[in-house]
Amino acid sequence: MNKLNFGALIKAEMQRQGMSVAEMAKKLNVQRQTVYDMLKRTNIDVERLKDISDVLHKDFLSTVASQNAQELDWCEITILDNKILITKR
């Protein structure tokens, strides 16, 4: 099973919007290193994903789901320790 990479999705959206790591860090009220670390991760804290979605005005879960809406059983979604993990089947 391949994991979807939320960090890569967020990075791509930041680039599309022309948002720098420094700007994202400022809007999230975190250090730049925290944003760099987040962009390397495949999973993400639910609250952090909500904050990022608000900053970028993009619902990442809906985006992932809509990209794969043709297959109803394309993934498994697990919420564990306040983190979302989406795994392709």
LODRENGU-40187 format. One record per residue (C-alpha): x, y, z. Coordinates in Angstrom, 2 decimals. Example, Ala and Ser with C-alpha at 12.3 -4.5 7.8 and 13.67 -1.06 7.14 Angstrom:
<node X="12.30" Y="-4.50" Z="7.80"/>
<node X="13.67" Y="-1.06" Z="7.14"/>
This chain:
<node X="0.00" Y="0.00" Z="0.00"/>
<node X="1.26" Y="3.46" Z="-0.92"/>
<node X="0.75" Y="6.33" Z="1.50"/>
<node X="-0.54" Y="9.60" Z="0.19"/>
<node X="1.88" Y="12.37" Z="0.96"/>
<node X="0.12" Y="15.29" Z="2.62"/>
<node X="3.39" Y="17.19" Z="2.82"/>
<node X="3.76" Y="17.02" Z="-0.95"/>
<node X="0.14" Y="18.10" Z="-1.48"/>
<node X="0.60" Y="21.07" Z="0.85"/>
<node X="3.92" Y="22.03" Z="-0.75"/>
<node X="2.38" Y="21.92" Z="-4.23"/>
<node X="-0.50" Y="24.16" Z="-3.12"/>
<node X="1.90" Y="26.59" Z="-1.45"/>
<node X="3.90" Y="26.79" Z="-4.68"/>
<node X="0.72" Y="27.23" Z="-6.73"/>
<node X="-0.26" Y="30.17" Z="-4.53"/>
<node X="3.27" Y="31.57" Z="-4.39"/>
<node X="3.43" Y="31.20" Z="-0.61"/>
<node X="6.87" Y="30.89" Z="0.94"/>
<node X="7.78" Y="28.70" Z="3.88"/>
<node X="8.43" Y="31.85" Z="5.91"/>
<node X="4.96" Y="33.19" Z="5.13"/>
<node X="3.31" Y="29.87" Z="6.00"/>
<node X="5.26" Y="29.72" Z="9.25"/>
<node X="4.16" Y="33.23" Z="10.17"/>
<node X="0.50" Y="32.49" Z="9.41"/>
<node X="0.62" Y="29.26" Z="11.44"/>
<node X="2.61" Y="30.96" Z="14.21"/>
<node X="5.38" Y="28.35" Z="14.05"/>
<node X="9.08" Y="28.29" Z="13.20"/>
<node X="10.14" Y="27.85" Z="9.56"/>
<node X="11.78" Y="24.53" Z="10.48"/>
<node X="8.38" Y="23.26" Z="11.63"/>
<node X="6.96" Y="23.96" Z="8.17"/>
<node X="9.94" Y="22.30" Z="6.46"/>
<node X="9.46" Y="19.24" Z="8.68"/>
<node X="5.73" Y="19.19" Z="7.97"/>
<node X="6.34" Y="19.26" Z="4.21"/>
<node X="8.44" Y="16.08" Z="4.50"/>
<node X="5.75" Y="14.08" Z="6.30"/>
<node X="3.17" Y="11.77" Z="4.77"/>
<node X="0.80" Y="12.08" Z="7.73"/>
<node X="-0.29" Y="15.15" Z="9.60"/>
<node X="-2.02" Y="16.20" Z="12.80"/>
<node X="-5.74" Y="16.83" Z="12.24"/>
<node X="-5.67" Y="20.26" Z="13.89"/>
<node X="-2.60" Y="21.28" Z="11.90"/>
<node X="-4.25" Y="20.14" Z="8.65"/>
<node X="-7.29" Y="22.25" Z="9.51"/>
<node X="-5.08" Y="25.28" Z="10.18"/>
<node X="-3.19" Y="24.77" Z="6.92"/>
<node X="-6.46" Y="24.34" Z="5.03"/>
<node X="-7.66" Y="27.64" Z="6.50"/>
<node X="-4.43" Y="29.46" Z="5.58"/>
<node X="-4.42" Y="28.11" Z="2.02"/>
<node X="-8.23" Y="28.19" Z="1.63"/>
<node X="-8.14" Y="24.57" Z="0.44"/>
<node X="-9.77" Y="21.46" Z="1.90"/>
<node X="-7.09" Y="18.83" Z="1.43"/>
<node X="-9.26" Y="15.87" Z="2.44"/>
<node X="-11.93" Y="16.82" Z="-0.07"/>
<node X="-9.26" Y="17.30" Z="-2.72"/>
<node X="-7.85" Y="13.83" Z="-2.18"/>
<node X="-11.31" Y="12.26" Z="-2.09"/>
<node X="-12.48" Y="14.05" Z="-5.25"/>
<node X="-9.37" Y="13.00" Z="-7.16"/>
<node X="-10.27" Y="9.40" Z="-6.43"/>
<node X="-14.08" Y="9.57" Z="-6.28"/>
<node X="-14.51" Y="7.03" Z="-9.07"/>
<node X="-13.28" Y="4.24" Z="-6.80"/>
<node X="-15.27" Y="3.90" Z="-3.62"/>
<node X="-12.75" Y="1.61" Z="-2.00"/>
<node X="-9.56" Y="3.32" Z="-3.10"/>
<node X="-8.21" Y="3.91" Z="0.39"/>
<node X="-8.33" Y="3.32" Z="4.08"/>
<node X="-8.63" Y="6.35" Z="6.36"/>
<node X="-7.29" Y="5.95" Z="9.88"/>
<node X="-7.45" Y="8.56" Z="12.62"/>
<node X="-5.04" Y="7.70" Z="15.39"/>
<node X="-3.62" Y="9.95" Z="18.08"/>
<node X="-5.22" Y="12.99" Z="16.44"/>
<node X="-3.57" Y="12.27" Z="13.07"/>
<node X="-5.13" Y="11.30" Z="9.75"/>
<node X="-3.45" Y="8.57" Z="7.75"/>
<node X="-4.83" Y="7.82" Z="4.28"/>
<node X="-3.44" Y="4.67" Z="2.73"/>
<node X="-4.12" Y="3.52" Z="-0.83"/>
<node X="-5.42" Y="-0.03" Z="-1.08"/>
